[in-house]
Amino acid sequence: MASSKPLSRFWEWGKNIVCVGRNYADHVKEMRSAVLSEPVLFLKPSTAYAPEGSPVLMPAYCQNLHHEVELGVLLGRRAQAVPEAAAMDYVAGYALCLDMTARDVQEECKKKGLPWTLAKSFTASCPVSAFVPKEKVPDPHALRLWLKVNGELRQEGKTSSMIFSIPYIISYVSKIVTLEEGDLILTGTPKGVGPVKENDEIEAGIDGVVSMKFKVKKSEY
């Protein structure tokens, strides 16, 4: 798929980061949430991007930062109200992503019925791997994701366990938000989410596809 901008550096120019919550049943269970009939969506700003080599930042207002490893789907062209059957034609490639979450803040937001912006959308809350072209992933629903903290395996899961498939998600999102070339969709996290602290090293990967490492640093603000 020809691109007018280098998808290899999508984090420098991609506009929208659309995140799907509650897309793995085991994670829904561990969060004591309910499986819903439609995806839960939230947004991150483009300043949430943290490419490998930069740190994961823990906001000063957060005391309990959690890791959530996810498969990210990169759009290769503008997508508006895309039929599910044609949705994969809009995919340019993939990236491994972390949805860093201020869990203590999120819990307070949930109690008050408030949006999750403070918990999900802070600077450097979306660490990402190198871009993986679509051709290198024959079946995005047959991948194993994993995450380690300081060498200890914390998360692992298979994308075959997603409740909502990638074509369904693209179609669903594109009927609400017009997606642009370079936009990223995070497709949810498997079970095993947990805390990280300052100076921890996070390593994550997709078996046979890509891996990445990040250090956790405390933000000054």
LUMTIDREN-270279 format. One record per residue (C-alpha): residue number from 1; x, y, z; residue in one letter. Coordinates in nm, 4 decimals, m for minus. Layout:
residues N
pos = NUM&c1 = X&c2 = Y&c3 = Z&code = A
...
END
This chain:
residues 221
pos = 1&c1 = 0.0000&c2 = 0.0000&c3 = 0.0000&code = M
pos = 2&c1 = 0.1629&c2 = 0.3241&c3 = m0.1145&code = A
pos = 3&c1 = 0.1910&c2 = 0.5920&c3 = 0.1504&code = S
pos = 4&c1 = 0.2421&c2 = 0.9658&c3 = 0.1129&code = S
pos = 5&c1 = 0.4324&c2 = 0.9645&c3 = 0.4454&code = K
pos = 6&c1 = 0.6746&c2 = 0.7111&c3 = 0.5949&code = P
pos = 7&c1 = 0.4728&c2 = 0.4599&c3 = 0.7958&code = L
pos = 8&c1 = 0.8046&c2 = 0.3475&c3 = 0.9417&code = S
pos = 9&c1 = 0.7783&c2 = 0.6622&c3 = 1.1574&code = R
pos = 10&c1 = 0.4027&c2 = 0.6698&c3 = 1.2083&code = F
pos = 11&c1 = 0.4405&c2 = 0.8042&c3 = 1.5633&code = W
pos = 12&c1 = 0.5779&c2 = 1.1326&c3 = 1.4275&code = E
pos = 13&c1 = 0.2744&c2 = 1.2212&c3 = 1.2164&code = W
pos = 14&c1 = m0.0179&c2 = 0.9890&c3 = 1.2890&code = G
pos = 15&c1 = m0.3125&c2 = 1.1858&c3 = 1.4270&code = K
pos = 16&c1 = m0.5440&c2 = 0.9522&c3 = 1.6141&code = N
pos = 17&c1 = m0.4918&c2 = 0.6700&c3 = 1.8627&code = I
pos = 18&c1 = m0.8201&c2 = 0.4859&c3 = 1.9146&code = V
pos = 19&c1 = m0.8169&c2 = 0.2262&c3 = 2.1931&code = C
pos = 20&c1 = m1.0485&c2 = m0.0688&c3 = 2.2473&code = V
pos = 21&c1 = m1.1148&c2 = m0.1838&c3 = 2.6017&code = G
pos = 22&c1 = m1.2476&c2 = m0.5167&c3 = 2.7294&code = R
pos = 23&c1 = m1.1548&c2 = m0.7191&c3 = 2.4218&code = N
pos = 24&c1 = m1.0137&c2 = m1.0295&c3 = 2.5949&code = Y
pos = 25&c1 = m1.2509&c2 = m1.2245&c3 = 2.8194&code = A
pos = 26&c1 = m0.9788&c2 = m1.3202&c3 = 3.0713&code = D
pos = 27&c1 = m0.8822&c2 = m0.9540&c3 = 3.1147&code = H
pos = 28&c1 = m1.2469&c2 = m0.8531&c3 = 3.1555&code = V
pos = 29&c1 = m1.2709&c2 = m1.1131&c3 = 3.4304&code = K
pos = 30&c1 = m0.9550&c2 = m1.0011&c3 = 3.6114&code = E
pos = 31&c1 = m1.0824&c2 = m0.6404&c3 = 3.6078&code = M
pos = 32&c1 = m1.4200&c2 = m0.7586&c3 = 3.7433&code = R
pos = 33&c1 = m1.5937&c2 = m0.5944&c3 = 3.4497&code = S
pos = 34&c1 = m1.8738&c2 = m0.7153&c3 = 3.2246&code = A
pos = 35&c1 = m1.8368&c2 = m0.8397&c3 = 2.8670&code = V
pos = 36&c1 = m2.0278&c2 = m0.5956&c3 = 2.6491&code = L
pos = 37&c1 = m2.2030&c2 = m0.6402&c3 = 2.3152&code = S
pos = 38&c1 = m2.0071&c2 = m0.3501&c3 = 2.1615&code = E
pos = 39&c1 = m1.6457&c2 = m0.2364&c3 = 2.2073&code = P
pos = 40&c1 = m1.5491&c2 = 0.0163&c3 = 2.4744&code = V
pos = 41&c1 = m1.3595&c2 = 0.2994&c3 = 2.3044&code = L
pos = 42&c1 = m1.1317&c2 = 0.5720&c3 = 2.4375&code = F
pos = 43&c1 = m0.8721&c2 = 0.7997&c3 = 2.2796&code = L
pos = 44&c1 = m0.5109&c2 = 0.8916&c3 = 2.3365&code = K
pos = 45&c1 = m0.3521&c2 = 1.2069&c3 = 2.1907&code = P
pos = 46&c1 = m0.0635&c2 = 1.1801&c3 = 1.9468&code = S
pos = 47&c1 = 0.1687&c2 = 1.3074&c3 = 2.2234&code = T
pos = 48&c1 = 0.1046&c2 = 0.9760&c3 = 2.4011&code = A
pos = 49&c1 = 0.3407&c2 = 0.8097&c3 = 2.1516&code = Y
pos = 50&c1 = 0.6724&c2 = 0.6861&c3 = 2.2927&code = A
pos = 51&c1 = 0.8915&c2 = 0.5105&c3 = 2.0337&code = P
pos = 52&c1 = 1.1513&c2 = 0.2617&c3 = 2.1503&code = E
pos = 53&c1 = 1.4515&c2 = 0.4458&c3 = 2.2933&code = G
pos = 54&c1 = 1.2391&c2 = 0.6922&c3 = 2.4869&code = S
pos = 55&c1 = 1.1104&c2 = 0.6226&c3 = 2.8392&code = P
pos = 56&c1 = 0.7688&c2 = 0.5276&c3 = 2.9694&code = V
pos = 57&c1 = 0.6673&c2 = 0.8225&c3 = 3.1882&code = L
pos = 58&c1 = 0.4802&c2 = 0.7758&c3 = 3.5147&code = M
pos = 59&c1 = 0.2711&c2 = 1.0906&c3 = 3.5811&code = P
pos = 60&c1 = 0.3424&c2 = 1.2678&c3 = 3.9095&code = A
pos = 61&c1 = m0.0244&c2 = 1.2240&c3 = 4.0072&code = Y
pos = 62&c1 = m0.0113&c2 = 0.8449&c3 = 3.9609&code = C
pos = 63&c1 = 0.0841&c2 = 0.6009&c3 = 4.2362&code = Q
pos = 64&c1 = m0.0098&c2 = 0.2786&c3 = 4.0549&code = N
pos = 65&c1 = 0.0985&c2 = 0.2613&c3 = 3.6897&code = L
pos = 66&c1 = m0.0023&c2 = m0.0560&c3 = 3.5034&code = H
pos = 67&c1 = 0.1209&c2 = m0.2144&c3 = 3.1810&code = H
pos = 68&c1 = m0.1202&c2 = m0.3418&c3 = 2.9147&code = E
pos = 69&c1 = 0.0353&c2 = m0.5027&c3 = 2.6057&code = V
pos = 70&c1 = m0.1679&c2 = m0.4795&c3 = 2.2854&code = E
pos = 71&c1 = m0.1597&c2 = m0.5372&c3 = 1.9107&code = L
pos = 72&c1 = m0.1844&c2 = m0.2075&c3 = 1.7261&code = G
pos = 73&c1 = m0.3338&c2 = m0.1794&c3 = 1.3767&code = V
pos = 74&c1 = m0.2059&c2 = 0.0971&c3 = 1.1471&code = L
pos = 75&c1 = m0.4365&c2 = 0.2460&c3 = 0.8854&code = L
pos = 76&c1 = m0.2980&c2 = 0.2965&c3 = 0.5381&code = G
pos = 77&c1 = m0.5676&c2 = 0.5276&c3 = 0.4065&code = R
pos = 78&c1 = m0.8747&c2 = 0.7248&c3 = 0.5032&code = R
pos = 79&c1 = m1.1541&c2 = 0.5053&c3 = 0.6381&code = A
pos = 80&c1 = m1.5114&c2 = 0.6191&c3 = 0.6939&code = Q
pos = 81&c1 = m1.8025&c2 = 0.3788&c3 = 0.7525&code = A
pos = 82&c1 = m1.6010&c2 = 0.0878&c3 = 0.6149&code = V
pos = 83&c1 = m1.7890&c2 = m0.2429&c3 = 0.5645&code = P
pos = 84&c1 = m1.6487&c2 = m0.5236&c3 = 0.7776&code = E
pos = 85&c1 = m1.5850&c2 = m0.7375&c3 = 0.4680&code = A
pos = 86&c1 = m1.3536&c2 = m0.4708&c3 = 0.3225&code = A
pos = 87&c1 = m1.1911&c2 = m0.3537&c3 = 0.6453&code = A
pos = 88&c1 = m0.8574&c2 = m0.5342&c3 = 0.6079&code = M
pos = 89&c1 = m0.7980&c2 = m0.3518&c3 = 0.2779&code = D
pos = 90&c1 = m0.7426&c2 = m0.0373&c3 = 0.4866&code = Y
pos = 91&c1 = m0.4691&c2 = m0.1902&c3 = 0.7027&code = V
pos = 92&c1 = m0.1098&c2 = m0.0896&c3 = 0.6222&code = A
pos = 93&c1 = 0.0546&c2 = m0.2838&c3 = 0.9014&code = G
pos = 94&c1 = 0.0899&c2 = m0.3389&c3 = 1.2734&code = Y
pos = 95&c1 = 0.2855&c2 = m0.2382&c3 = 1.5814&code = A
pos = 96&c1 = 0.3210&c2 = m0.3768&c3 = 1.9295&code = L
pos = 97&c1 = 0.1884&c2 = m0.1213&c3 = 2.1761&code = C
pos = 98&c1 = 0.1561&c2 = m0.0587&c3 = 2.5479&code = L
pos = 99&c1 = m0.1524&c2 = 0.1082&c3 = 2.6891&code = D
pos = 100&c1 = 0.0027&c2 = 0.2467&c3 = 3.0063&code = M
pos = 101&c1 = m0.2704&c2 = 0.3094&c3 = 3.2617&code = T
pos = 102&c1 = m0.2776&c2 = 0.5086&c3 = 3.5851&code = A
pos = 103&c1 = m0.4840&c2 = 0.2402&c3 = 3.7549&code = R
pos = 104&c1 = m0.5468&c2 = 0.4275&c3 = 4.0794&code = D
pos = 105&c1 = m0.6723&c2 = 0.7269&c3 = 3.8836&code = V
pos = 106&c1 = m0.8859&c2 = 0.5069&c3 = 3.6574&code = Q
pos = 107&c1 = m1.0530&c2 = 0.3461&c3 = 3.9591&code = E
pos = 108&c1 = m1.1445&c2 = 0.6886&c3 = 4.0955&code = E
pos = 109&c1 = m1.2782&c2 = 0.7946&c3 = 3.7549&code = C
pos = 110&c1 = m1.4932&c2 = 0.4810&c3 = 3.7395&code = K
pos = 111&c1 = m1.6344&c2 = 0.5443&c3 = 4.0871&code = K
pos = 112&c1 = m1.7296&c2 = 0.8997&c3 = 3.9905&code = K
pos = 113&c1 = m1.8578&c2 = 0.8088&c3 = 3.6440&code = G
pos = 114&c1 = m1.5934&c2 = 1.0281&c3 = 3.4822&code = L
pos = 115&c1 = m1.4009&c2 = 0.9790&c3 = 3.1549&code = P
pos = 116&c1 = m1.0681&c2 = 0.7938&c3 = 3.1681&code = W
pos = 117&c1 = m0.8582&c2 = 1.0736&c3 = 3.0159&code = T
pos = 118&c1 = m0.6392&c2 = 1.1319&c3 = 3.3233&code = L
pos = 119&c1 = m0.5751&c2 = 0.7577&c3 = 3.3523&code = A
pos = 120&c1 = m0.5083&c2 = 0.6752&c3 = 2.9873&code = K
pos = 121&c1 = m0.4060&c2 = 0.9808&c3 = 2.7854&code = S
pos = 122&c1 = m0.0997&c2 = 1.1271&c3 = 2.9573&code = F
pos = 123&c1 = 0.2291&c2 = 1.1958&c3 = 2.7772&code = T
pos = 124&c1 = 0.4191&c2 = 0.8785&c3 = 2.6773&code = A
pos = 125&c1 = 0.1262&c2 = 0.6531&c3 = 2.7705&code = S
pos = 126&c1 = 0.1489&c2 = 0.4695&c3 = 2.4356&code = C
pos = 127&c1 = 0.4926&c2 = 0.3122&c3 = 2.3859&code = P
pos = 128&c1 = 0.5199&c2 = 0.1534&c3 = 2.0407&code = V
pos = 129&c1 = 0.7458&c2 = m0.0844&c3 = 1.8525&code = S
pos = 130&c1 = 0.8819&c2 = m0.0477&c3 = 1.5039&code = A
pos = 131&c1 = 0.6270&c2 = m0.0568&c3 = 1.2224&code = F
pos = 132&c1 = 0.5507&c2 = m0.4063&c3 = 1.0911&code = V
pos = 133&c1 = 0.4239&c2 = m0.4153&c3 = 0.7297&code = P
pos = 134&c1 = 0.0994&c2 = m0.6021&c3 = 0.6704&code = K
pos = 135&c1 = 0.2766&c2 = m0.8534&c3 = 0.4461&code = E
pos = 136&c1 = 0.4801&c2 = m0.9825&c3 = 0.7431&code = K
pos = 137&c1 = 0.1672&c2 = m1.0789&c3 = 0.9390&code = V
pos = 138&c1 = m0.0388&c2 = m1.3259&c3 = 0.7318&code = P
pos = 139&c1 = m0.2986&c2 = m1.3660&c3 = 1.0069&code = D
pos = 140&c1 = m0.3218&c2 = m1.1000&c3 = 1.2815&code = P
pos = 141&c1 = m0.5627&c2 = m1.3265&c3 = 1.4699&code = H
pos = 142&c1 = m0.2917&c2 = m1.5933&c3 = 1.5131&code = A
pos = 143&c1 = m0.0298&c2 = m1.4044&c3 = 1.7149&code = L
pos = 144&c1 = 0.1105&c2 = m1.4550&c3 = 2.0637&code = R
pos = 145&c1 = 0.1719&c2 = m1.1379&c3 = 2.2643&code = L
pos = 146&c1 = 0.3901&c2 = m1.1331&c3 = 2.5757&code = W
pos = 147&c1 = 0.5292&c2 = m0.8849&c3 = 2.8247&code = L
pos = 148&c1 = 0.8009&c2 = m0.9102&c3 = 3.0906&code = K
pos = 149&c1 = 0.8938&c2 = m0.6720&c3 = 3.3728&code = V
pos = 150&c1 = 1.2566&c2 = m0.7004&c3 = 3.4857&code = N
pos = 151&c1 = 1.2735&c2 = m1.0386&c3 = 3.3112&code = G
pos = 152&c1 = 0.9602&c2 = m1.1800&c3 = 3.4763&code = E
pos = 153&c1 = 0.6804&c2 = m1.2879&c3 = 3.2429&code = L
pos = 154&c1 = 0.3669&c2 = m1.0919&c3 = 3.3338&code = R
pos = 155&c1 = 0.1378&c2 = m1.1065&c3 = 3.0326&code = Q
pos = 156&c1 = 0.0853&c2 = m1.3501&c3 = 2.7492&code = E
pos = 157&c1 = m0.2104&c2 = m1.4064&c3 = 2.5254&code = G
pos = 158&c1 = m0.3181&c2 = m1.4984&c3 = 2.1765&code = K
pos = 159&c1 = m0.4983&c2 = m1.2601&c3 = 1.9448&code = T
pos = 160&c1 = m0.7294&c2 = m1.5483&c3 = 1.8544&code = S
pos = 161&c1 = m0.8897&c2 = m1.4819&c3 = 2.1955&code = S
pos = 162&c1 = m1.0088&c2 = m1.1332&c3 = 2.1041&code = M
pos = 163&c1 = m1.3832&c2 = m1.0869&c3 = 2.1535&code = I
pos = 164&c1 = m1.4127&c2 = m0.8420&c3 = 1.8634&code = F
pos = 165&c1 = m1.2106&c2 = m0.9167&c3 = 1.5474&code = S
pos = 166&c1 = m0.9913&c2 = m0.6604&c3 = 1.3747&code = I
pos = 167&c1 = m1.2268&c2 = m0.6195&c3 = 1.0727&code = P
pos = 168&c1 = m1.5197&c2 = m0.5695&c3 = 1.3098&code = Y
pos = 169&c1 = m1.3267&c2 = m0.3108&c3 = 1.5137&code = I
pos = 170&c1 = m1.2169&c2 = m0.1145&c3 = 1.2063&code = I
pos = 171&c1 = m1.5704&c2 = m0.1120&c3 = 1.0695&code = S
pos = 172&c1 = m1.7201&c2 = m0.0170&c3 = 1.4063&code = Y
pos = 173&c1 = m1.4715&c2 = 0.2621&c3 = 1.4789&code = V
pos = 174&c1 = m1.4850&c2 = 0.4056&c3 = 1.1256&code = S
pos = 175&c1 = m1.8605&c2 = 0.4570&c3 = 1.1584&code = K
pos = 176&c1 = m1.7961&c2 = 0.6806&c3 = 1.4610&code = I
pos = 177&c1 = m1.4547&c2 = 0.8349&c3 = 1.3967&code = V
pos = 178&c1 = m1.3261&c2 = 0.8969&c3 = 1.0454&code = T
pos = 179&c1 = m0.9827&c2 = 0.7358&c3 = 1.0460&code = L
pos = 180&c1 = m0.6874&c2 = 0.8773&c3 = 0.8551&code = E
pos = 181&c1 = m0.3697&c2 = 0.7342&c3 = 0.7076&code = E
pos = 182&c1 = m0.1263&c2 = 0.6675&c3 = 0.9917&code = G
pos = 183&c1 = m0.3939&c2 = 0.6365&c3 = 1.2604&code = D
pos = 184&c1 = m0.3504&c2 = 0.3588&c3 = 1.5152&code = L
pos = 185&c1 = m0.6095&c2 = 0.1294&c3 = 1.6710&code = I
pos = 186&c1 = m0.5156&c2 = m0.0536&c3 = 1.9903&code = L
pos = 187&c1 = m0.7097&c2 = m0.3799&c3 = 2.0013&code = T
pos = 188&c1 = m0.7191&c2 = m0.4589&c3 = 2.3734&code = G
pos = 189&c1 = m0.5023&c2 = m0.6445&c3 = 2.6230&code = T
pos = 190&c1 = m0.4960&c2 = m1.0039&c3 = 2.7494&code = P
pos = 191&c1 = m0.4908&c2 = m1.0918&c3 = 3.1199&code = K
pos = 192&c1 = m0.1926&c2 = m1.0305&c3 = 3.3477&code = G
pos = 193&c1 = m0.1913&c2 = m0.6507&c3 = 3.3681&code = V
pos = 194&c1 = 0.0009&c2 = m0.5242&c3 = 3.6669&code = G
pos = 195&c1 = 0.2102&c2 = m0.2488&c3 = 3.8234&code = P
pos = 196&c1 = 0.5475&c2 = m0.1071&c3 = 3.7268&code = V
pos = 197&c1 = 0.7630&c2 = 0.1362&c3 = 3.9198&code = K
pos = 198&c1 = 1.0402&c2 = 0.3809&c3 = 3.8434&code = E
pos = 199&c1 = 1.3490&c2 = 0.2220&c3 = 3.6820&code = N
pos = 200&c1 = 1.1676&c2 = m0.1011&c3 = 3.5921&code = D
pos = 201&c1 = 1.2477&c2 = m0.2438&c3 = 3.2491&code = E
pos = 202&c1 = 0.9538&c2 = m0.3525&c3 = 3.0349&code = I
pos = 203&c1 = 1.0192&c2 = m0.5953&c3 = 2.7517&code = E
pos = 204&c1 = 0.7400&c2 = m0.7038&c3 = 2.5200&code = A
pos = 205&c1 = 0.6997&c2 = m0.8891&c3 = 2.1940&code = G
pos = 206&c1 = 0.4944&c2 = m1.0612&c3 = 1.9314&code = I
pos = 207&c1 = 0.6399&c2 = m1.4081&c3 = 1.8711&code = D
pos = 208&c1 = 0.8360&c2 = m1.4191&c3 = 1.5471&code = G
pos = 209&c1 = 0.7424&c2 = m1.0624&c3 = 1.4525&code = V
pos = 210&c1 = 0.8806&c2 = m0.7828&c3 = 1.6735&code = V
pos = 211&c1 = 0.9989&c2 = m0.6991&c3 = 2.0255&code = S
pos = 212&c1 = 1.0792&c2 = m0.3843&c3 = 2.2227&code = M
pos = 213&c1 = 1.2206&c2 = m0.2578&c3 = 2.5546&code = K
pos = 214&c1 = 1.1398&c2 = 0.0475&c3 = 2.7664&code = F
pos = 215&c1 = 1.2559&c2 = 0.1927&c3 = 3.0983&code = K
pos = 216&c1 = 1.0042&c2 = 0.3487&c3 = 3.3371&code = V
pos = 217&c1 = 1.0816&c2 = 0.7027&c3 = 3.4519&code = K
pos = 218&c1 = 0.8941&c2 = 0.9342&c3 = 3.6850&code = K
pos = 219&c1 = 0.7556&c2 = 1.2432&c3 = 3.5135&code = S
pos = 220&c1 = 0.8260&c2 = 1.5820&c3 = 3.6683&code = E
pos = 221&c1 = 0.4651&c2 = 1.6871&c3 = 3.6129&code = Y
END
